[in-house]
Amino acid sequence: MHVERTERSIGELIDQISSAEIRLPEIQREYVWKPTQIAKLMDSIYRGYPFGSLLFWQTNDMPETREMAVTGLDVRPTRPPLFLLDGQQRLTSLHRVFTDHPGAQIVFNVEGERFQNQSAATRRDPKWIKVYDVLNPEASMLRITQRMLDAGTTLPDHEIERRLSKVKQLRNGRFMMEVLKGFPYEEVAEIFVRVNSGGRRLGTLDLAMATLSTRWTGVLAKLEQEADYWRSQGYGGIDVNFLSRALAGVVLGRGLSAYSHSRLRQAKDVELEQGWTVVQRGLRRLVPLLRSQLKLTRSDPLPSLVVLIPLVVVLGRPDEEPTDRDTINGIIYWLLIATVRTRYSGSTDTRLSQDIQAAEKGGGAVRALLDNLDVEHSRVEVTERALVGRTKESSYFFLSLLVAQSNDARDWWYGSEILPGVDSERGIEQHHIHPPTTLADAYEKAEINDLANLAFISGKASKKIAGRSPADYFPELSKDELAAHLVPLDEELRDPGAYRDFLAIRRSLLAHAMNDLLDRFRPAWLDAGSAVPSDSTTGLALDLALYESPWEDGRMIFTATGEGVDWTGSARMADLENAIESARIAGLDSDLEIAGESVPVRIAEESVEVPIGPFMVVGTPEEWRSVLDRERASARPMSAIPEVPPAPWNDERVRFPVTNTE
């Protein structure tokens, strides 16, 4: 066994991918890079910055492989392939740019020497040119230069040609390579895990998947086949990642950790086979319950599918087909409470470990799961106060859909079901009962986007509303159609001036319906007790407001309110985005200045924790990204930003899901 060190040009590597002489072993994760990351890679190569090395494995044995996320590979290699262990995201991205892949339409601005993804604006501006059009061997630099001059570029023609030539020469950039020769698959997998743990950090789920593939040849094909089945059933959320976590959870008897891959490596074949049987059996018992009890025909309404894993463990045992009413109720009740309380928002696998261990307690599993939620001697109650300021990102959004389903709510005017069927490509849609156009001058965005102002109707029905006030369009609907959506019928609430009263009364209707739903599934064997809040953040709110302009750095204003809480702080939007992106792309902790103090932004399992005033705000990188995109879409002008003096927070912090922000 030895390691060979060499180097190769980007062009040579692209050609090797096209001729199938570079392949991906099954242990590799999926391609995940976004166009923004591809553009940054192109910029680094263009400027001569370091862009990393590559790690390959050469073997005479053909391991299980997975397809690269590129096109045009329907060929047979003429020589033994190299298997790519580290560098998949970069090489796949480069191949996509060089072959004009629709997912990598990177463009170059000659004047600013900038790369970015193609957009409607760059298509209209002739000063932007697609990188592929320059890299194309048949491209004429003379014609492209003239095109730039015709577009009004102020650079002299020789400078335009120089910059275009640098783009053309991207093919000649060189990667340093290390090639493992003579190493067995098991040892290569260990190297893969170590490399990806120390550099571009993989999550525990990726590491577990890599280890499973070394222990059980063909496991990825099994997972993909199972995922395809559930996708055809409307449960596309049961994907390879979910199945990997579920299988590892069953085999390990706990959630994942940094040491999961070493424990999985010790698992016997029979344990893996039995674990897979439990996962399949558990899902085939659980999903019909969700359909029959909650009318949940699809998986996409669920804020997190992790809540299904303990129930898969409960139902996956050979003798655990649920038949008695209380057991079925207990399963559904646990799912509802765990979802509302965002059980796995932060410390995902720590809590998942607790719940999997409870789920393995035979006939007492459901009781043990509910005991983990501390509801044995209390009745969970949704209050009107708990719904104040909640939006569609909140877990209460899921409950609002379920109560509408329970009420047999239908699409206004057209009568179709509000939850699209299994065969429908249409997603769930929700629209403002009081349209924003009627409220914008008098109310803040948090109020306008309040959960109590949302109804589940189709885009077609929304077009019939066309920005009209309920006072104008409610008369076209029957009382039953409105009541099914828990909309108050008082005519005086239809005017924008009575909007806050409308919200208060509809929150009351929603809270009452949500409590009825929860009580319907509360098992009879739970002790009657005093009511407890549905979640720990009841009465607390965190409002985000972005202020930006084309010539100034944007600032995010944070406003925390609630009982005993009144705090305001701010941070640079660019710094906040960079911290989240560092976590999302590289798995790196970082620091961020908020309200005049430097706070640590940390990775906790698969969540990002950001201390913001009185709250420790937690969420997955994807949830953070969604919230930041929401704020950017409703950004206010920098000229309107309020003065916010520094106000460092020195007391304890309450965990607060980023999805609960307004």
N, C-alpha and C positions, 0 to 999 in steps of 0.2 A: 504494500500500500504506500502511495506517495502522493504529493501534491505538486502539480506542474503549474508554473506561473508564466503567463504570456500576455500578449495584448492583441487586440483586433479592432479594426475600424467599425464604426456604426454601419456603414454600407455593407460590409462583409457579414455582419451579424444579421442584418435585415434579410439579406439573401439566404442565409442559412435557415432563418425562420420560414421563409417562403418555400424552401425546398424540404421542409420538415426535418432538417438536420439539427434543429433545436426543439426539444419537446419539454412538456411539463410532467413531472412525476405526480402521482395522485395526492401526495402530501401537500402540494401547493394549495394556497387559498385562492379564492376567486379574484379576478381583476376588478379593482374598485376605484381606480383613479378617475377624477373628474377633469373636464377640459381645462379648468384653471390650473391644476397641477401639471398637466401636459404642457401648457404654455410656459410655466415657470421652468420646466426642464429644458425646453427649447431655448429659452432666454439664457440659462446657465451655460449651455453648450456654446451658444453664439458668443457670449462674453468671455469664454475661456475659463469659467469657474469650474471647480471640481464637481463632477457629477457621479462619483461613486464607482465601485468596482463590481464585478460579477462573480458568482460562484456556480460552477457546473460540476456535474458528476458524470463520469464515463464508465460504463459497465458493459460486459458482454451479455448479461442477463437483461431481458426486457421486462421492466417493472410495469405495474399498472400506471396508466397515464390519464391526464385530463386534457381537454382541448384548450388551446390558447384562444383568447378573445380577439382573434383576428380573422380576416377573410382570405380566401384563395389558398387554402392548404390541402386541397384534395390531390396530394401527390405522395409518392413513395420515396423515401430518402435513398440516395445512391451509396451512402456510407453510414456506419453506425452513428446514431444521433448522440448529442450531448443533452443531458437532462439539467434544466435550469433550477437551481436551488435558491438563489438570491439575485434579484434584479428583474423579476417578472413584470412588475408595474412599469418600470422604465423601458424595458425592451418592447413590451406590448404597445406602450404608448408611442414609441418611435416608429414601430412597424405601421401603426395606424396612421400616423402623420405621413409617412413615406408612401403609403398606398391609398391615400385619399379616403380613409374610412369615415363614414358619416358621423361617428362618435368622436372624431378628432379633426374637426375643421378649424385648424389653427391659422390665424392670419397675422401678418407682419406689417407694421407701419414704418416706412422707410425714414420719415422725418424724425419720429420719436424713438426709433429703434426699439419698438415695443412689440411683444407677442401677446395675443389674447385669443379667446375662442370667437369664432364667427358669430355675428349678431345681425339683427336687422339694420342697425346703424352702420356697421362696417360694410355691409353689402351695398349700402347706398353711397358710401364714401370711396371713391376710386383710389384714394391714397393708401387704402389697405389692400394688400394682396395676399392671397392664400399661399401658405408656405409650400404646399404641394405643387402649386403652379410654378414656383421657382425651382424646386427640387426635380421636377420632371425633366428627364434627360433631353427631351425635345424642346424645352423652353428656350426662347430667344431673349437673352438679356437686353439686346438692343431694343426690342419691341416693348419689353416691360419698362425699361428706362424711359422710353418715349411716352408710354402711358402715364408714368408718374409726372413727367414734365407737363403733359396735357392736362393733368388733374390740378395743376397749380403748385406742385412741389417747388419750394424755393431753393433747394439744394442744387449745386452744379451737377451736371450730368456725370462727371467722373466720380463724384462722391456717392451718387445714387448707385452707380455700377459697383463701386467698392462694397457698399453695404449689401447689395443683392448678391454679390459674389461670396460674402461671408455666410449668407444663408445657404447658398449653393454648396458651400464647403462643409456644411454640417455633416454630410455623409462621411467626411474624413476624420471626424472626431474619434478618439480612440478610448476604448474601455480597457482597463487592466482586468485580467481574468485569472482566476484560480480554478484548476480542474482536479477534482478528486478522482484518483484512479485506483482500482482494486479494492475499494471499500464496500462492505456488505450493506444491504439496504437498511438494516436496523441501525447500523452506525451512522449512515448518511442521515437518517431521520433524526438521530440525536444531534448531529451537527446542525441540521436545519433548524431544530428547536432552539439551540443555543445561539445561533447567528441571529435569529429573529427575535430572541429575547433581549439581546444586548444592543442591537441597532435599531432598526425600525420595528418597534415592539409589537408583536402580535398579542392579541387578547388571549385569555385562558381558553376561550372556546376554540380559537384557531390552533392553539397548541394541542388541545385534546383531539381535535380532528386529525392533525398530523400524526399523533401517536396511534389513534385508532386505525389509520390506514396502514401503518406498519405492522400492527398486531393482527389485522383481519383483512386479508387481501380482497379487494373488490367492495369494501364497505361503502365507498362513495357511490358506486353504482346502485347499491341497495337503497341508500338514502335518497338518491335522485329519483329512483323509481317510486318510492313511497311518497316523495314530495309531489311527483307528477299526479299520483292518484288523488291526493288531497286537493291539489289545485283543480282537478276536474270536478271535485265535490263542492267547490266554492270556498275551500279553506286553504287558500294560497299562502297564508301566514305559517302554515306547517311546512316550512321549507327545510333545506339541508341543514341550516344553522340550528333551527329549533330541534330537529331530530337528533343532531349531534349532541346538543346539550342534554336532551332527554335521555339518550342512550348512555352517555357518560354518567349522568345522575343516577340512573338505575344501577349501573355496574358498580359505581363508587359508593352508592348509598348516601350521597351528599352532593352539594353544589361543587362547582369547579374552583380550583385554587392554583397557585403558581406551581404546586407540586403534583397536580392531577396527572400530568403526562407520565411521570415516573410510576404512579400507582396503576395507571391504565396499562402500562407496559407489562406489569406483572399479572394482569388478568388472564385467566385461562380461556381457551377457545369456548369451552362450554358456558362460561360466565357471559361471554359476549353474545353467544347465540341465545341464551336464556333472557338476557337483558333486552335484546332486539325483539324477542317474542312478547315480552311485557309491554314494550313501547307500542307495538302494533296492536296488540289486544286492547290495551288501555285506551288508545285513540278511537278504536272502533266501537267502544262502549261509551266513551265520553261525548263524542260529537253528536250522536243521536239524542243524548240528553239535552245538549245545548239547543238543538233544533226543536225538540218537543216541549221543553220547559220554558225557554226564553224566545222562541221563534228566531233564533240566531242562525240564519241560513248561510252566513258567510263569516269569515274570521276577521275581516278588516275593521269591524267596529271595536274589537277588543283593543284597548290601549296597549296592553302587553300580553303576549302569549305565554310568558314565563309562568303565569298563574295556572296554566294547564298542566305543567309538569308534575306537581305533587298529586294531582287528580289522576294523571296517567299512571302513576305508581300505585295509587289506591285501587284503581280499576283494572290494572294489568295482571293481577294475580289470577290464577285459573278459576278460583272459586268466588270471585268478587263481582259477579254480574249483579248490579243493584236491582232489587225488586221491591223492597219495602219503602213506603212513602217517606219515612223520616230520614233514611239514608240518602235517598235522592234529594230531598230538601236540604240536608246538611251539605251535600256536595255543591249544590247551586248557591246556597247561602254563603259558604266559604268563598266561592269564586267572586260573588258580588262584593262582599266586604273587603276581601284582599285587593280587589280592583279599585274600589272607592278610596281605600286608605293608601293607595299606591305602595303596596307591600314591598315591591322590589325596586323602588326608586332609590338608588344608592344602596350599597351593601347587598347587591343582588344575590350573590352566591352564598354569603353568610346566612341570610334568611332562608334561601332555598335549601341550604343544608338542614336547617331546623325543620323545615316543612317536609322534606323528603324522609327524614328520620321519623317524623310523626306519621307520615303516610305508610310506613312499613310496619305499623303496629297492629296488623291483623284486623280483627273485628272492631277495635277501638280507634282505627285510623282517623275517621272523620271527626270524632270527638277530640282527638289529639290535635288535629289541624285547627279546629275552632278554638281550642285552648291556647294555641300560639297567637291567636288574634285577641285573646282576653275578652271573649264575649259570652262566656258560660253563665255569668251572673248578671248580665246587663243586656239591655235591648238597644241596638244601634239605631240612632235616629238622625235623619237628615233634617236640619232646621233651615228656615228661610235665610238666616244669617250665614249658614254654610254656603249658600248659593250666591251670595252677594259678590259681584265682580268676577265670577267664574266665566270662562269662555269655552270655545270648542276644544281647546287643548286640555281642559280639565277632565278628570275621570268622571265627573258628574255628567259630562256630555254623553258618555256611554249609558248611564242610567236614564237620561232623558230620552234616548232612543228606545230603550227597553220599555219604558212606560208608555211611549207612543205606540209601540208595537202591541203592547198588552191592551191598549185602548182601541185597537183595530183602526188606528189612524190611517188615512189614505191621502194620496196626492190631491191637492186642491184642484178642482175643475175636471181632472182626468181620471181620478179614482184608482190609480195604480198603487200597488204596495210601496211603502216608503223604503223598504230594504230590498234592493235589487235581488233577483233570483240568482240561482247558481249559474245559469247560462248567460247572465247579463254582464257586459263589459263595463256598464255604467257603475261608477262609484256612488257612495252615499253622498247626498247633497243636502245642504242646509242653507236657509236663506233668512234674511232679516224680515221679521213681521212688520216692524216699522222700518222702512228702507232708510239707509244712511243719508240719502239726499234730503229727506224730510227732517233730519235731526242734526245735521252737521253744524249748523250755526249756533245751536243752543246747548249741545251736550258733548262731553269728552268721548274719545274713541273707546275707552274702556266701558263706558255705559252703553254706547251704541252696539258694541260687540258682545254685550252681556248674554250669557247663556239663555236667560229668560226672554230674549228677543229673537231666538232662533227657532225655526220650525223646519221639519223634514219634508221639503217639497222639491219637486224636480226643477231643473233649469227651464223647462218649458212653462211650468206654472209661474216661475219667477218672472219670466218675460211678460206674462199677462199682468203682473203687478206693475212692472215698468216704472218703478220709483214712486208709485202712488201711495198716499197715506191709507192706513186701514179704514179711515172714515170714508174713503172713496171706493175701496174694493171689497171690504167685508160684506156689504149688502149683496154682493154677487154669490156669496157662499151661505150655505145653510147653517143653522145653529149647531146641528150635529157634526158637520164637517169641522167647525171651529172647536167645539168642545172635545172632539176626539184628540186634538192636538193640545188640549189643556190651555186653550186660549180663553181669557175672560170675555164674557159677552156684554159687559156694561158698555153702552154706546159712548159714554163720556170719556172712556179710556182710549178711544180710537184717535183722538186728536194729539198731535205732537206735544202740545203743551201739557198734557197729562201723562207723558211718557214715564216719568219716575213712578207714578201711581200704578201704571200698567205693569212695570217691572215688579213692583212689590207684590201685587196681587197674583201675577203669574208665578212668581217664586213660591208663593204659598200653595198654589195648585200643584206645581211640580213637586214640592217637598212632600205634600200629602200623598201624591201618587207614588213617589219613590219609597216612602215608608210603607205604604200598602204592599208594594212589590217585595220589599225586604221581609216584612212580617209574614207574607204568604209562604216564604221558603224557610223561615226560622223554625228549626226542628222543635217538636213538642217537648223533647226531653231536656232542652235547655231551660235553666231556672228562670222564672220571671224575676226581673230586677229593674232597677232604675235605668232610665234612658241615659246613654252616653253619646257624645258627639260622633258623627260618622267619620271624621278625620281630625287629626291633631292640629290642623291649620285653620279650623273653623274660627271665623272672626278676624283672621289675619289676611292682609293683602299686600302685594308688592306690585306697584305700577311701574312700567317701563315707558319711557318717552324719549325717542331719538330726535335730536336736532342736528341738522347738517346743511351745508351749502356746497356748491361746486368748488369754492376756493378756500374753504376752511375745514379742518378736521371735525368730524361729527362727534358729538358727546351724547352719551346715554345718561338720562336722569332717572335715578331710582327713588321711588317714594314708598316707604313702608308705613302701614297704618294698622291699627287694631287696638285691643284693650291694653293700655299701658305702653303702646308703641306709636311713636310719631317721629320719623327720621327721614332725611333726604340726603342723598349723595350723588356723585356723578363719576363717570369714567370716560376716557377716550374710546370711541367706538372701535377704532382701528386696533387698539391694544386688547380690547375685549375679544374681538374677532380673531386676532392672532393667537390669543391664549386658547380659545376653543379649537382653532384649526391645528395648533400644536398637539393638542390632546387627540383630536380626531385622526389626523394623518400620521403623526409620529409617536403617539402615546406618551408625550412628554409633559411633565409638570412644568409650571412656569409661575411668574409673579405678575401682579396687576395692581395699578394704583387706583383705589376707589376711595372717594371722600378724603383725600389727603393722606392716606396710609397705604403702604404696600401690603397686599394680602396674597397668600399662596393659592394658586389654582392647581388643584391636585386631581390625579386619577385615582378613583376609589373603585377597584374592580372594573366594571365597564361603564361607570358614571364619572362625570366631571363635577367636582365640588368647587363652588365659588362663594367665599364669604362676602355677603352684601348686607351691610348694616346688621340688623338683628337676626338675619336669616343665614343659614348655610344652604344655599340654593343648589339643588342637585338635579341631574338629568343626564341622559346619554348624550354623546356629542351630536347625534342626529336631532334630538329634542332641542338642544341648545341652538343648533343651526336653524331649525324651523322657527323658533321664537325670534331670533335675530332677523331672519328674513321677514317675518311678520312686522317687526318694528321698522325695518327699512322701507317696507311698502307703504307705511303710513307716517313717514318722517315729516317733521315740521321744520320750518325755516330757521336758520341759525339766529336770525334777527329777533326771534321770539323767545329765545332761551332765557329762563329765569336765572337770577343770580343764586348760586348754591355754594355757600361757604363750606370749607372742609369740616367734616363732623365724624372723626374716627369713632368706631363702635368698640367699647371696652368690656361689655357684658357677655353673658352666654348667648349662644345663637341657637335658633330653632331650625330644624331641618324643614326645607320648603321646596317642593317639586317645582322645577322651572316651568312645567306645564300649567301650574296654577297662577303664573304671573298674568297681569292684565296688560 
